Amino acid sequence: MDDDDEVQIAEDDALKDFLPQGFGKQTKETNVARQIERSKRDVGAKDIKARDAQSDQDDGEDSEDDDSDEDDEFPVSHELVLKTHERTVTTMSVDPSGSRLITGSTDCTVKLHDFSSMTPTTLRAFKSVDPTATKVSANTETHPIHHVAFNPNSPSQVLIIPATPQAKLFSRDGEELVEFVKGDMYLRDMHNTKGHISEIASGTWHPTDRNLCVTAGTDSTLRIWDVNLKRSQKDVIVHKSRAAGSAGRTRMTAVVWGSSTQGSSSLLVAAAYDGSLVMWGGSGPYSRPSAEIRDAHEKDTWTGGIDISADGRTVVTRGGDDLIKLWDTRKFKQPISTVEHPSTSDQYANTDIRFSPNSSSIITGSATGHLHILNPATLKPDLVTPVTPGSPLITVLWHPKLNQILTGSANAETHVLYNPNTSTNGAAMIMSKAPKRRHIDDDPTLTTDLSQGISGDSIVNPNGLLSSATQASASYAARHPTLGMTASGRSRDPRRPHVPMTTPFAKSQPDAQHIRENIPLSSMRDEDPREALLKYADKAEKEPMFTNAWKVTQPKTLYADVSDEEEEQPNKKKVKRGG
């Protein structure tokens, strides 16, 4: 073989993959497009899109263009699922910047999520808060969360309403700031009470004033609070029900505070359990409503969803009578449109219905787990897409800056629907990140937080083993180890002394022989005390112990002798001398 001849080597793909492509530290790049494609929702065939007759007559190309336009119009092509709760997600709120998500649930906890710190493999809440927990060592009750809302003018404050008469303000980091006062339940006139006397159903913030919020209670009142004055409400609005047999009281179920048209004062609209819909001027006076509709919905049904459009001209309500109605605030008498929609208020009080950021659409959930995007003019669905089939969709939210739709369902899942072409940050930012490489420090059961002493999500048992059951710690008793009682009736608080059970089989009853032999003077309990003293009477008379020194010198006691005649004569009264 000549030297000029080149040696031909057959290419071996397996060998090429085995041999290194370079030396030094190798970097692995993340395929963002594939990662986003993996989050695409495969429900295109199940979506129901409403089209008019004119679009049906278009050719195939026009219909394809319409499909792409509708996909971009509604950000529902991709989704991100958060499983941080244990029970139904009833409410949620996102701050105006779109960086923090807060969700409330019937598991009595509020979860705080930070989109910027989450990755596709670390989809979890950075903090869990129980708003009704007071002391760690006390046996306290817990209540479901009815409503959470970021302050639109001051995102550092969050209004949290549990199923109690007292609303609370928390910081964006989960620290309690203010707890509003509870009213006197024994006062009949609600104008004289300083706070709610029964459970609060809903609440919201003022659209422009950062210091004002309103709460709707089941004591037939709306109360306007100043965040700087927690000892009493700023104003109280008492709704007098005109339903027969209600004694002038009802339960306020939902409230919304929206801006009005042309820069005028805001509007305050509330729904009640007696089926009425009431509207006041946002700046007062509140002695008499501006408009009232008595039979807006059926009586004794829970109207849990209400919202007002961005221009303040229309109000949409979703009642427990399986109806969605659209109202005009300028002619607040009859509904503009009405459509049937099955309600879930018989099981879940919070059934959201919201306007889109530009009020061009209305979104709400359904009992079948579908998301309905309605046309506000006719209330007919523009798009119906399944989110959690078989599980009711309870709460919905369309964030204006993120352009993403967030939903909460009865199966404890929070879905973030987005479109990578039109949505920004939020779920789109999470799916564009590289998955976090798993490290031992990511497991909270194997690490220690020096600022808290131990990890907040784990229970450290020095003599126990780390099993999968203890690491999960999903139960309420595992997350609150010092609250409540054990199965045997013993307190979980280690600082509380153990009180032994007193039952007929557990009482300590020693026998008589043990008492007689071990307890001094125990035989005296069976003797008569009078006989025991008289036993020493003769001895005390013959040999006195204390009066023996005066035995000889003690004088004899002399008593006057009284004759029988003096005893028989009656007592003579003394004659008064005349002065």
Secondary structure, 3 states (H helix, E strand, C coil): CCCCCCCCCCCCHHHHHHCCCCCCCCCCCCCHHHHHHHCECCCCCCCEECCCHHHHCCCHHHHHHHHHHHHHHCCCCEEEEECCCCCCEEEEEECCCCCEEEEEECCCCEEEEEHHHCECCECCCCEEECCCCCCCCCCCCCCCEEEEEECCCCCCEEEEEECCCCCEEEECCCCEEEECCCCCCCCCCHHHCCCCCCCEEEEEECCCCCCEEEEEECCCEEEEEECCECCCCCEEEECCCCCCCCCCCCCEEEEEEECCHHHCCCEEEEEECCCCEEEEECCCCCCCCCEEECCCCCCCCCCCEEEECCCCCEEEEECCCCEEEEEECCECCCCCEEEECCCCCCCCCCCCEEECCCCCCEEECCCCCEEEEECCCCCCEEEEEECCCCCCEEEEEEECCCCEEEEEECCCCEEEEECCCCCCCCHHHHHCCCCCCCCHHHCCCCCCCCCCCCCCCCCCCCCCCCCHHHHHCCCHHHHCCCCCECCCCCECCCCCCCCCCCCCCCCCCCCHHHHHHHCCCHHHHHCCHHHHHHCCHHHHHHCCCCCHHHCCCCCCCCCCCCCHHHHHCCCCCCCCCCC
